[in-house]
Structure formats: C-alpha cells, structure tokens
C-alpha cells in the first residue's frame, strides 16, 4: 500500500474510533421539545431610572437564576440572548403559570411598615394603599428594607413544633429588620400596625404579625427571622423563592413561552428514529443497486457518517431539538450527494480510458468531483448559518445539526468511502465494481442526445405559469402564518380517541374563545388563539374535558406580538440574504451570469413552494423557514454541479454555440441529479410517513422544493444563463493549461 492511502486509512480509523468513543461515553443534550418542560423568553425593559442594557440584563439573569435554583428544578438553563433577552429552560415544569409567575416576577422586593387600614381604598398623605392577602387595603409606610438586604430564604417544616410550614429569611445586616420589627411590636396584638408588609410588584405577598413575645423597640435580633402561617408546602416554597430572588434591576416582559409534555417528546424521538432507519435502509439499497460494490461501500460510509455526526453533536454539547432531528435525518440524504458525484465522475473516467484501470478512474473521480463537492457544501453551510443566526427556538438546532452533518458528510465521502473503495476496487471486475459502465440513464441519453435547450422559451413560459399560479394562491388563499410570525398562542391537546372537531370547536367557544381556530390532526386537537393567559388555557382544557372526553395538554406555545413581528421580519431577511449570498458566491466562483441564472431559478423554487403551501393552507412558521433555507441550499447544489460542468466543457468547445454546451452539460449531469434526488426523496418520504405531524409539513415542503429545484436547474437556470450570455461582453473562460503526467521510472514523460 502506498504512503498516501496508508495515511488515509489511519486517519479514517482514528476518526471512527474517536467518534465511537464519544458516542459511547457521552449523552446528547436534548431540547425541551424532546424531553419535556417549559421554555420562557423574557425581554428586559427600560425603567424610569435604569436602562435595559447588557449589564442590567446580566444582573436580572442572576436574580432569575437564584429564583430557578430555589424552585428545585433539575438542571435549569438560563442564558442571555442578545442584549435584552433572557432564555430560561425548566425541564420537567409543565405548568407555565407557576414558572412565569414565580421566576419572572418583575418588581422590586421591599419591606414596609403597616400604618393601618386604608380608607376608601385610595391614597392618604402620599402613602400607598395596597391590598393584602385577604384583599383588604392597607396604608403602607416608606420602604424600611429592600430585597437587596436578603441573603437567603427557605421553606421549612419542624415536625416537633407542629405540622405547618414556615419561611426563614436571612439578612445581610440585622439592624434594619430589628428596627422595623421593634417599631411594629409597640402596637397591641391584633392591630394592623403590628404587621410588616413584604411587597413585590406593588403587591403584598406576605404581611405577618410580629410575634407577641417581641418587646417594643427591641425587635427581632440575630439577622434571621421566620414567617409562620397556614402555608401549604408549595405556598411556602413560592414565597421563599420570591423573597430569595430579590429585586430585578429592570422590568421583564414575557415574549415567548413553549411547553412540551414528555410523552410528545418521546413520541417524536421514536418517530424520527423510525423515519431515519427506514430512510437510511432505502437509500442504502438504492445506491447499492445503482452502484453495486462502490454503492455498498458508500452505504457503510453512510453508517459511519451517522456515527460521526452524532459524536460531533455530543462533543460540541449541542442541544438536539425536534427540527434538529429532522436535520440529522435529512443530512443523511444529502451525504449521498458527494458519493454520487464521485462515482459518476469515475464512470466517465473509466469509459474514456478503461486501460488505466478501475483504481485510476476512481482516483480521478475523487479528484475531479472535489470542486463541485466543495461548492455544494459551502452553499449549504451558508443556509445553516442563516438559520442559526436568524431563527428562533428549536429551529436553531436544525441549523446546528445541518452544519455538523455537512462537515461529517465530507469526512464520510472523501475519506472513509475513498479508503474502502481503494482497498477493494482492484479485486473485482469492472461490471461488479459499479463504475465499469456509464449506467443505463447516461447510455440512453448518449444514444438519444435530446436537445433540451431548443425549447428553452417553452420552459421559461412554464416557469412563468408556475409563478402566476403561486401568486394566485397568495391572492386567493393568503398565507396561514403560524403564531411564531403573528404572535398569539397555540395549544395542542392529546385525546385518547378521535373526537368530533365541531364539538371541540363549540366547547372552546363556550369557554370564552369564539374566534379561536380549532383543528384536528391524528389523535390531537390544536387550538390557536390570540394573546391569552395560562389561566385561560386551563379553562379551555376543562371545557374540552367536559365536552369531548378527557384531554391532556401536549404542547403550549405563546409568542408575544413584538417577537412575532421580529421573527417575521427575520424570516424575510433570512430568505433575502440567502438569495444574495448564493448570488455573490456563484458570481465569485463562476460568472455573474451563472449566479443570476441560479438565483432566478431559486426564486422560482421558493415561489412554487410558498404558493403550494398557500393553496393547501399549511402553516408558515419557523419549521417552514428551515425547509425553505434547506431548499435554497439543496437547489443551489444542483445548479453548482451543472455550472461546474459547463465551466469544464466550455473552454474545450469554444467553437460550439453556448446553448449546445449548456445542453451537453445538462445531459452529463442528469444521472447525478436523478440519483441524488432519489436518495433525498427516500429520506423525506420516510419523514412524511413516520415523522408525525410536527415533521410532516417540513417533509412536504422539502419534497416539493427538491422536485421543483431539480427541474429548475435544467429548465430555468440553463435557459436564463443562455439568455444572459448573449447580453454580456465577458469573454468565455480560457482553456486550462495541459497538465504533465508524472515522469515514469525510465525518465520519460507524457503530456495530456
């Protein structure tokens, strides 16, 4: 074995061994949409005295972290996002009312003396009138102690003292609390003035009486006190959390909330695993049948690809979300593309010079396919990067897993597949190898040699007709924007058996939500409303229980109106930037005419998918955005392969019309296009069938986009490039200089 194949084999073995070690010793970090829990996104707001900048948001984050820790949530995650946003993830917390009410309480925590009952419920002498726990209005004195003076608070019980619960509070300095309670102790027992009011957000959360054992002007010493009362364990815990959390430096606004039940997450993992397994098996069988031995070896490399991708995810500590699972599965289909490019080039090389042997043809196939493979992967990484920077919530995970999948596919195809095929290719005959013939599709095309570009005006007219049809869908049906882009709330209730959607709709209307959109899918009912509270969701659930049978909340998403507008704006920016980035990259790598032709075809692809979703009434949400950016990346890949072949053919066919060169390039790349497209379609079909409601629309969008994108490469990008080349003064590319073969052992050389 030569030195070069030897280092490749060692590198491949090292990559596989490292990936296997990581996969066996580390566990993935699952997003809340897969393990169940609640995610809250708060946005800091300016107060009259403090500007909500990054520093204030960090201080607010510290307060929220203390509150989350005091709640007893296992592994809570709190991070700042941007300058003003705080993301709080609470695994296992399925009641967003409690989480947002306790963690996101926005005001200053202060301790006040009670001056007595308020007369008329108003204000007297500048003293605030605030309702206590029973609803009675009290007049409060000025702040005697702020929440910043609290070091700790905890809910406790003492079986020896009785069955009740109480709250202990520790202070930084005992003086202010001793002075406050000493003055209150001067009032007779039962008098309102003997109480101390603990106020949060202009609301009295507790107003205990100072114990009769405390002497006037003496107060409670020692820096520690107890608040007793008829607390339940949960009430004591909530009070302790609020007191311990202290004051937030700036107000908070809840702009996004997502709650997913653990059952739904487990079902999603199982469905995605089934879709991935079926898709991989179908893809492996397909490439094995088409490419025989090298196809079987590529299937083995695909299995290694899955291992490498998974190891990369766990090693980076990336959070795996439901869209991320879809990205993981989809990237398997895209990983086929690099193998197909190599094998098709190897078939061409062997057909042109069979005397050189299979191994030489395969080596040249890897070498000549590298340019197209690099370009296609870069364009996909551009789409993944846009998803990460501009998407929200779990869709960010799709961008991460897609990017990792792209990099892993390079290792799989260009290293592992190459090592396996190089080791075995010379041991079998050309027919069994899979690259000994150009294949049935290419043979048929070579024999018939159809002139597809003769009808280029017809193809452009068909594309224009599709654009008109898509536009008609937008005008006639409009876009069904999801709550991510409009703001509002969507709640999904699971049912044990199918229910009458009309009865469910009536139950929701009777609960006070006549304008809610109620839909049924599989064994679930989804309700979409405007900005309603968590208590409204509980009332809605109770109404459905009474009318259609027992239901269980599986998913609950709330998007604030400001965030919905921001996400909608980001979606448009992402699509526009994606098109511009692809145009710039293609113009840099090829010619501006090729870049403009590719973007024109991409516009047709995107418009057809959007129009189809408008006609079908399917939701336009974050998952749809992920699908659109993936379609743009995949479709660009197809155009890159076509224009890469044009760039290769044009210099050596300078005497032919450019339309004929384009037609030849299309015919030569059709086998790759068909085989890669079928590999992706197997994966997407499996996602559509087994992936459940959450991934079905994603798969449908990609199915439409890949089919249209495959056709637009030949019938839109090709004709547009021909038309643009007639109007440009840029000269054709210059033929590449001939390359000298390495000198033989006898010292002679040859020029090819």
Secondary structure, 3 states (H helix, E strand, C coil): CCHHHHHHHHHHHHHHHHHHHHHHHCCCEECHHHHCEEEEEEEECCCCCCCCCHHHHHHHHHHHHHHHHHHCCCCCEEEEECCCEEEEEEECCCCHHHHHHHHCCCCCEEEEEEEEECCCCCCECCECEEECCCCCEEEEEEEEEEHHHEEEEEEEECCCCCCCEEEEEEECCHHHHHHHHHHHCCCCCCCHHHEEEEEECCEEEECCECCCCCCCCCCCCCCEEEEEEEECHHHHHHHHHHHHHCCCCCCEEEEEEEEECHHHHHHHHHHHHHHHHHHHHHHHHHHHHHHHHHHHHHHHHHHHHHHHHHHHHHHHCCEECHHHHHHHHHHHHHHHHHHHHHHHHHHHHHHHCHHHCHHHHHHHHHHHHHHHHHHHHHHHHHHHHHHHHHCCCCHHHHHHHHHHHHHHHHHHHHHHHHHHHHHHHHHCCHHHHCCCCCCHHHHHHHHHCCCHHHHHHHHHHHHHHHHHHHHHHHHHCCCEECHHHHCEEEEEEEECCCCCHHHHHHHHHHCCCCCCEEEEECCEEEEEECCCCHHHHHHHHHHHHHHHCCEEEEEEEEECHHHHHHHHHHHHHHHHHHHHHHHHHHHHHCCHHHHHHHHHHHHHHHHHHHHHHHHHCCEECHHHHHHHHHHHHHHHHHHHHHHHHHHHHHHHHCCCCHHHHHHHHHHHHHHHHHHHHHHHHHHHHHHHHHCHHHHHHHHHHHHHHHHHHHHHHHHHHHHHHHHHHCCCCCCCCCCCCCCECCCCCCCCCCEC
